[in-house]
Amino acid sequence: MRKLSMVALSLVLLLTACAPNFQKQEEVVQKKDDDTKEKAIIPKYKISDKYYRTIMPFEPGEARGMVVNNLNTRYDITEFETGLMRIAQNSFPTDKYVFKEGQYLDGGTVSAWLEREMTPAQVKAKEEELQAKAKKENSTKKVTVKNLGLNPIDSGNGDVHERNKKNPIYLAHILEHDYLVQSGEKGTYQLGGIAIGLALNSVHYYREEAFGAVFEKNISRSVLETEGKKIAQEVVKRLRTIDELKNVPITIGLFEQESRSSVVPGNFFAFTEVSQGSSDIGSWKDVKEEYILFPSDKAQKDHRDDLTFFQNFKQDVEEYFPNFNGVIGKGFYVDGQLQELNIEIPIQFYGKAEAIGFTQYLTGLVMEHFPNYVSVQVSVSSVLGQEALIVKKPDQDEPFVHIYE
């Protein structure tokens, strides 16, 4: 018995030594701009070169949570944040920089910048309104209104529809990401640059009156690009007035968000890099990313070959369940080439054995129908929640399959 115990202990120690230790952490010092220092933790391991390591403990951004209220769908919220990280990698490589949520634009600042610009008369009226309110509260402090809105002026005069068609709201949200880099002293990190995402509306929603019917004004990509670049220049100018941001590189990306009814997210379509200390934007670079719904008219028009193999997959799924037609796919394209395809299959099962059998059938279809260069993820769900997940990476001989208990 003693010998068996010693053998078991030796085996445990051997396996422990061979297994990767994902608990290891690197203790570092984060250097502030006023030369003060504070201890922080940076995990030594990251799950992929696509992602940044993050300063711990996690420090929420100064405008945390605002993106949820300002963007139209959860798809746009997710893509706006992850897409900005992809944009940032052009300027701040993941092997040299670590991520931290934005610490310099607080909620009040972002809210003020998202407002419409005011006319002098509107500024005066606002000041008078606030001054009267202050007087009621027995305050003698003089009220000054800062005219910081980056969206077009609405004079408030004339037809509501004409005003909104002529001067729609372009800018929906501003997102800041900070990137820290190791300084000359080993183990010490300091701000190395920031990335700013400007979310722009492809559709402007407005009302004739409070709580009235909602009207829509579509905004073309060309108009968004022109207006977005103007806004970006003003944002850079304002960022340079913040002491900590006077000399750091700034990357700005323009994001077009989709309508409220869209089931696919919008995408970044342009970005620019502003060098250290500069306040002027030079050239812009195109971002050729796009999300396509399968099946859809756009997929039929622009990506007919990809739609064909999706439809063949969908047809075989429907042969398993003849009365079912709920297979939906979302394709992610870069430079016109399909990179990722996420497929959702909501279905009703009447037993776990049925779910297992269906998952095995789906796995074969995934390997049969989709090209090796495409990353495919299939999620199967029922009214009870997630049932199965199938993931096939490019050039992978066997996919990863998980059946939820």
Secondary structure, 3 states (H helix, E strand, C coil): CHHHHHHHHHHHHHHHHHCCCCCCEEEEEEECCCCCEEEEEEECCCCCCCCCCECECCCCCCCCCHHHHHCCCHHHHHHHHHHHHHHHCCCCCCCCEEEEECCCCCHHHHHHHHCECCCHHHHHHHHHHHHHHHHHCCCCCCCCCCCCCCECCCCCCCCHHHHHHHCCCCEEEEEEEEEEEECCCCCEEEEEEEEEEEEEECEEEEECCCCCCEEEEECCHHHHHHHHHHHHHHHHHHHCCCHHHCCCCEEEEEEEECCCCCCCCCEEEEEEEECCCCCCCCCCEECCEEEEEECCHHHHHHCHHHHHHHHHHHHHHHHHCCCCCCCEEEEEEECCEEEEEEEEEECCCCCHHHHHHHHHHHHHHHHHHCCCCCEEEEEEEECCEEEEEEEECCCCCCCEEEECC
